[in-house]
């Protein structure tokens, strides 16, 4: 069955069609959500809510405008943004102590290996930078599709991605320099 | 092509040359082949991509069953949508009588209303007027001189 047929069937409350769509897109969506939120429980909640919205609004999908996977990622993206904003509002008091957070981040970066450093650095990226990087690098979307999902221009996606990669590259270079220094000290 | 332009291409489209815009691909590859800084820059981005690829996502073993076993709410359709679905069913041509019936409704309505209301049209007046027209017509046939009236 094509995506159009599946979505038409879901519009007519066909649960078996819904199951097929869930099985096809669940992995990709949960991975995307996890890379944005970094939390297993929230990832499961948001992924479930994304499919619930698909069930409720199947007839709103316009195949001429976007692929089904792009549409689903857009729903998940909006839910993630809402979730992050709600969470950050709730944690305003903790965020007020930003100098402590910054120094904690630096300490963590210095003490960990490359992969852990990367993970921490990704967590510290700006919302749009992280989204652009995840959508294009991990989810395999083109810059144009990522722009549709994020609801911004292609130029803005490219600029966000460039900034994200630049800051991660700097991290990598400083990590290499740090490793070389410690190797020399050991010798 | 300059190093700055090549950096932009790699940042926008990744390190794999087949993802780069066709118009810039040749010049970009040429710069990498001839310029050591360009080669080093690409190699650093390749390292970064390899590191990004190592960043794994955990499994979500119960997520699929959680989504599939949830109670899916019955979707309420708007009244207009329901009416349109009934009127123009997508499933069978046998139900074509529905739009035909709806199309005939104004005609039937007109006939019924026309039988019960005269909308200010006085039929008796029309009959009287017709009567006087006949009278005048008959009078005109008589050959009386005007002095006799």
Interface residues (C-beta under 8 A of the other chain):
Chain A: X13 X15 X18 X19 X22 X23 X26 X30 X31 X34 X35 X40 X43 X44 X47 X48 X51 X52 X55 X56 X114 X115 X118 X119 X122 X133 X136 X137 X138 X143 X158 X161 X162 X165 X166 X168 X169 X172 X173
Chain B: X8 X11 X12 X13 X14 X44 X45 X47 X48 X49 X51 X52 X54 X55 X57 X58 X60 X62 X63 X64 X66 X67 X68 X70 X72 X73 X74 X75
